[in-house]
């Protein structure tokens, strides 16, 4: 009996050892298995919001001005009046006329439509009445008493030219300021027929000729040197030499609407072709 008891104890001990080994192996295997970790994604950083582009500041609008001309009274005398020219420091202060169909020769017709001297200050109907052409030519007689365009010869003096640099053109709905670029004696060519001013080449040729050919006196204000993109006025009158003309050339500057009127939305530009002839005085 004691012998069997010993065997049982031995068998029991062996079973305990085997069982312990099996349990230990499982635990060991569990420890050797790789631990799978859950990948934690970083939250996406919000993209910076695009800053709106700053709105451009509105361009300053020209201040309205009072028009110091009674156009109603002038048009009552002659409906062909459409503008008024004034040059500080000279006697030039006159209405500008234009015959719509070209039937009236305002070089020798007065404001009251009387034939003869001193005529009128006028433009031809090949030019727009809005002064939007590259070159609007304004004509007037060189009167001995300085009236009409006679006092333009004050610009034959360089000091006077340097001290007087503005031309004012008034219309019922606006006032235009011109800066005097040149005072130059030239030949008597008829500008609209001599230069194809509807082309950049023709415009540049005119500007080149004004600068480089002609007679003295010739004065220039380089501050106002024009380009083919500018709008000019050329005041044309006679000189002591019948084959020459005096040109006073102004470059369009500021335009101010008339007080109490809206600024015009658009302007018409004339594009008629002139017949070739000598320039009026």
C-alpha positions in Angstrom: 0.0 0.0 0.0 2.8 2.3 0.8 4.4 1.4 -2.6 1.3 2.4 -4.5 1.1 5.6 -2.6 4.6 6.5 -3.6 3.8 5.8 -7.3 0.7 8.0 -7.1 2.7 10.8 -5.6 5.3 10.5 -8.3 2.7 10.4 -11.0 0.9 13.4 -9.5 4.2 15.3 -9.3 4.9 14.5 -13.0 1.4 15.7 -14.0 2.0 18.9 -12.0 5.3 19.5 -13.7 3.8 18.9 -17.2 0.8 21.1 -16.5 3.0 23.9 -15.2 5.2 23.6 -18.3 2.1 23.8 -20.6 0.8 26.9 -18.8 4.2 28.5 -18.8 4.6 27.9 -22.5 1.3 29.6 -23.3 2.2 32.6 -21.2 5.6 32.7 -23.0 4.0 32.6 -26.4 1.6 35.3 -25.4 4.5 37.4 -24.3 6.3 36.9 -27.6 3.4 37.9 -29.8 3.9 41.4 -31.2 1.8 44.0 -29.7 -0.3 45.7 -32.4 -0.7 49.3 -31.7 -3.4 51.5 -33.2 -1.9 54.3 -35.3 -3.1 57.6 -34.1 -3.5 60.1 -36.9 -2.7 63.7 -36.2 -5.6 65.9 -36.9 -5.2 68.0 -40.1 -4.3 71.5 -39.4 -6.9 73.8 -41.0 -5.6 75.6 -44.1 -5.2 79.3 -43.6 -8.1 81.2 -45.1 -7.2 83.2 -48.2 -7.2 86.9 -47.3 -9.4 88.8 -49.7 -7.6 91.2 -52.0 -8.0 94.8 -50.9 -10.4 96.6 -53.2 -8.7 99.4 -55.2 -9.3 102.8 -53.9 -11.6 104.7 -56.2 -9.9 107.3 -58.3 -10.7 110.8 -57.1 -13.4 112.4 -59.1 -12.8 115.9 -60.6 -14.6 118.6 -58.7 -17.5 120.3 -60.5 -16.9 123.9 -61.5 -19.0 126.8 -62.4 -19.0 127.6 -66.1 -18.4 131.4 -66.5 -20.1 131.6 -69.9 -23.7 132.3 -70.8 -24.0 129.8 -73.6 -27.8 130.4 -73.9 -27.2 134.0 -74.8 -24.4 133.1 -77.2 -26.4 130.4 -78.9 -29.3 132.9 -79.3 -26.9 135.0 -81.4 -25.6 132.0 -83.3 -26.5 128.4 -82.8 -23.1 127.3 -84.2 -21.5 128.3 -80.9 -20.4 125.2 -79.0 -17.4 126.1 -76.8 -15.5 129.1 -75.4 -11.8 129.7 -75.2 -9.9 131.8 -72.7 -6.1 132.2 -72.3 -5.1 134.1 -69.2 -2.7 137.0 -69.8 -4.0 137.5 -73.4 -7.0 139.1 -75.0 -8.2 135.7 -76.1 -11.7 135.2 -74.6 -14.1 134.2 -77.3 -16.8 131.7 -78.3 -15.7 128.9 -80.7 -18.0 128.2 -83.6 -18.3 125.3 -86.0 -20.5 125.1 -89.1 -22.0 121.6 -89.0 -22.2 121.3 -92.7 -19.2 123.5 -93.5 -21.3 126.0 -95.4 -20.3 129.0 -93.3 -16.7 130.4 -93.6 -16.2 131.6 -90.1 -12.8 132.9 -90.9 -14.6 135.8 -92.5 -17.9 135.7 -90.8 -18.6 137.2 -87.4 -20.6 135.7 -84.5 -23.6 137.7 -85.7 -23.2 136.1 -89.2 -21.9 139.4 -90.7 -19.5 138.9 -93.5 -16.0 140.3 -93.1 -13.4 141.0 -90.4 -12.7 140.2 -87.7 -14.4 136.9 -88.4 -14.7 134.4 -85.6 -12.7 131.8 -83.7 -13.7 128.5 -85.1 -13.0 124.8 -85.9 -13.8 122.9 -89.0 -16.4 120.2 -89.1 -13.7 117.5 -89.5 -13.0 117.9 -85.8 -15.2 116.6 -83.0 -17.0 119.2 -81.0 -16.0 117.2 -77.9 -12.3 117.9 -78.3 -11.5 114.2 -78.3 -9.5 114.1 -81.6 -5.8 113.8 -81.5 -5.5 117.4 -82.8 -8.3 119.9 -82.9 -7.2 122.9 -84.9 -8.7 126.3 -83.9 -8.4 129.2 -86.3 -8.5 132.9 -85.8 -7.3 136.1 -87.5 -4.2 137.9 -86.3 -5.8 141.3 -85.9 -3.5 144.3 -85.5 -5.3 145.6 -82.4 -4.6 142.3 -80.7 -8.2 141.0 -80.9 -9.2 137.5 -82.0 -5.9 135.6 -82.1 -3.7 138.7 -82.5 -2.5 138.6 -78.9 -1.2 135.0 -79.4 2.0 136.7 -80.7 2.7 137.5 -77.0 4.0 134.0 -77.0 6.8 135.1 -79.5 8.5 136.3 -76.3 10.1 133.4 -74.4 9.5 134.9 -70.9 5.8 135.3 -71.7 5.7 131.7 -72.9 7.3 130.5 -69.6 4.9 132.5 -67.5 1.7 131.6 -69.2 1.1 127.9 -69.7 -2.7 127.4 -69.5 -5.6 127.5 -71.9 -9.2 127.1 -70.7 -11.9 125.7 -72.9 -15.5 125.8 -71.6 -18.5 123.9 -72.8 -22.0 123.9 -71.4 -21.4 120.6 -69.5 -17.6 120.8 -68.7 -14.4 122.8 -68.5 -11.2 121.5 -70.0 -7.7 122.8 -69.0 -4.9 122.6 -71.6 -1.2 122.9 -70.8 0.8 124.8 -73.4 3.5 122.6 -74.9 4.8 124.7 -77.8 4.8 128.1 -79.4 6.3 127.7 -82.9 6.3 129.5 -86.2 5.5 126.9 -88.9 4.8 126.9 -92.6 1.3 127.3 -94.0 0.6 123.6 -94.6 -2.9 122.5 -94.0 -2.5 120.1 -91.0 -5.5 117.7 -91.6 -4.4 117.1 -95.2 -0.7 116.9 -94.4 -0.7 114.3 -91.7 -2.8 111.1 -91.5 -3.7 111.8 -87.9 -5.9 108.7 -87.6 -2.7 106.6 -87.6 0.0 106.5 -84.9 2.6 107.1 -87.7 0.9 110.3 -88.8 0.5 111.6 -85.2 4.2 110.9 -84.4 5.2 112.6 -87.6 3.3 115.7 -86.7 4.8 115.8 -83.2 8.3 115.3 -84.7 7.8 118.1 -87.3 6.6 120.5 -84.7 9.7 119.8 -82.6 12.3 119.7 -85.4 11.3 121.8 -88.3 9.9 125.3 -88.7 11.1 128.7 -87.9 12.0 130.8 -84.9 10.7 131.7 -82.5 10.1 128.2 -81.2 9.6 127.4 -77.5 8.8 124.2 -75.8 7.7 123.1 -72.3 9.1 119.6 -72.0 7.0 119.0 -68.9 4.0 118.7 -71.2 5.6 116.8 -74.1 2.7 115.0 -75.8 2.4 111.5 -77.1 0.3 109.9 -79.8 -2.2 109.1 -77.1 -2.9 112.7 -76.1 -5.6 115.1 -77.3 -4.2 118.4 -78.5 -5.5 121.7 -79.6 -3.5 123.7 -82.1 -4.3 127.4 -82.2 -3.4 128.7 -85.7 -3.0 132.3 -86.8 -1.1 134.5 -89.3 2.3 136.0 -88.9 4.1 138.9 -90.5 5.2 136.4 -93.2 2.2 135.3 -95.3 3.7 131.9 -95.9 4.0 131.1 -92.2 1.7 130.4 -89.3 2.0 130.7 -85.5 1.0 127.5 -83.7 0.2 127.4 -80.0 -0.1 123.8 -79.1 -1.9 122.7 -75.9 -2.1 119.2 -74.3 -5.4 118.3 -72.8 -5.2 118.1 -69.0 -7.9 118.1 -66.3 -11.6 117.9 -67.3 -14.1 119.1 -64.7 -17.9 118.6 -65.0 -20.0 121.7 -64.9 -21.6 122.2 -61.5 -25.2 120.8 -61.5 -24.6 118.5 -64.4 -23.7 114.8 -64.7 -20.3 113.9 -66.2 -20.9 112.8 -69.9 -20.8 109.0 -70.4 -19.3 109.1 -73.8 -18.0 111.4 -76.4 -18.3 111.3 -80.2 -15.2 111.6 -82.4 -15.4 113.0 -85.9 -13.5 111.1 -88.5 -14.2 113.0 -91.8 -11.4 113.4 -94.4 -10.5 117.0 -95.2 -10.0 118.3 -98.7 -6.5 119.5 -99.4 -6.1 123.2 -99.3 -4.0 125.9 -97.7 -4.6 126.6 -94.0 -6.7 129.6 -93.1 -4.9 132.3 -91.0 
